[in-house]
Amino acid sequence: MTDIRAALVDQLQRSAEGEAWHGPSLREALGDVNIGDAERHPIAGAHSIRELVGHLAATYRLVLRRIDGDSAPLSPEEDWPVAGGATEDDWRREVDRLFGLNAQARAAIGRFPPERLFEPLVANPAYSAFTQFIGLTQHDLYHAGQIVLLKRALDRRDTTP
């Protein structure tokens, strides 16, 4: 694989869909989560799984708009959308949207001009395109780990008298 874009796309797909060498991907971590568990806060002060999914989606939207030249930062409401009162169908649509955004990002990275990979996407912040693209993978895996820990905390809470 000589095209670095192809390597970035591969890693972004693995972090979201599976076959990541480290452990569970986002899809694997979210696969058995229902809306009730997604909205619970089993660890005091931690975000819920649903809040994490909203944050992950926001980060994809941010990088996609930076690819289009928009340097506007995320508002606090965009970065951490308020979650609550959703149905199971709403939850499934949110998860599907997250994976749709991952697919959009992979397509955009695959088309990105290779000669621009080490230049900033936008002036502020001045991170290179490569840093932001690999950062999506790192961000996915960081939050996949948090989701696994939240699920473990949910399991313990459910079984503790």
N, C-alpha and C positions, 0 to 999 in steps of 0.2 A: 504494500500500500504506500505509494510514493506521494500521493496527494494528501497534504495535511488536513484539508477540508473533509476528506473521506474519513480520516481517523477521528476527527472531531464529531462528525455525524454518527459514526459507529459508537463512540463512547457516550454520546447523548442518548442514543437509542438504548444502550445497555443500562444506563442509569434509570431510565424510565420504564423500559419494557422487560428487562431481564437479561440473564447471562452476564451479570456483573460479577467480577471475580471476588469481590469483597463480601458479598452477602445479598440481602434482598433489594430488589429494585423498588421504585415507587409503586409500580403495579402489583408486585408481590406483597408489599407492605400494606397496600390499601385493599387488596382483593377480598378480604372477609370482613371489612369494616361496614357496619350499617349506620344509618343516620343517628340512632341513639348513642352509639359509641363515638361517632364522629363529633358530636356536640358536647360530650362530657369533658370535664376537667379533672382527671384523676390525680394530677400532680398540682398542688397549690402553686399558683403563680405562673404555670406553664400554659402555652396556647393549647387549644383543642386540635384534634386531627383536622377538623373542618377548617379551622382558622389557618392551619398550615397549608392546606390545599389551596385556599384563597390566596395566600401569600406566594406560593409557588407559581400559581397562574399569573399573578401580578408581575412577578419577576420575568417570566417569559414575555409578557406583553411589553415590559420595559425594554428588553433587549431587542425585540422585534421593531419597536418604534425607533430605537437608536439606529438600527440598520437602515431605516428609512430617513435618517437624518434629524429626527426629533430629539432634542436634548433635554426636554422637560423631565424633571424628576418625578417619581411617584409621590402622590399626596399620601398622607398618613392613612386616609380612607381607602386608597387604592392598594397600598402596601399590605395593610392588615384589615381586610373587609370584615365588617361586623357580621358574625354568623349567628343564626338562631331561627327557630321556627320553620325549618325546612321539612319537606316530606322525603320519603325514601327515593321517590322519583327525582326530586330536586337534587338530592345528594348524588345520585348516579349521573345526572346531567353535568354537575360540577366536576366530577371526576373525569367524565368523558371530555369535557372542555379542556381540562388540564392536559390530557394526552393529545388532544387536537392541537393545542398550542405547542407541545413538544414536537409534533410532526411538522408544524409550520416552521418552527425554528430549524429543524433539521434540513428542510427544503431550502430555507433562506441561506443557511450556512453552506450547503452544497453548491449554491449559485454564487456565493460571495466571491468577489475577485481575489484570487490568491495573492496578488501583489499588494493588497491592502490589509492583509491579516495582521500585520504588526504596526499598523497605524491606528490612531484613535477612531472609534466609530463617530463620535461627536467631540466637540472641543471640551466640554465639561460634563462628566468626568473624562479625563484624558486616558482612560484605560484602552489598551489596544483591543481590536476586534477579537484576536485570539484569546486574550485574557477574559473577555466577557463570554465568549463561546465556551471555553473550558470551565469558566465559572458557573455556567448553567448546570453542567454535570456535577461539579462539586456541591453546588447548592442543593440539587436533587438528592444527592446521597447523604448530605448532612441532615436534611429534613426527613429522609426515609428512616434514618437511625432514630430520630426523635419519635417518629410514628411508631416504630417497633417498641420503644421504651414506653410510650403512652399505652399501647396495647397490653404490654406486660403489667403496667400499673392497673389497668382496667380489670385484667384477669385476677390479680391479687385482691383487689377491692371486692370483686364479686364472690370470692371464695373465703374471705376472712370473716369469721363470726363477729 
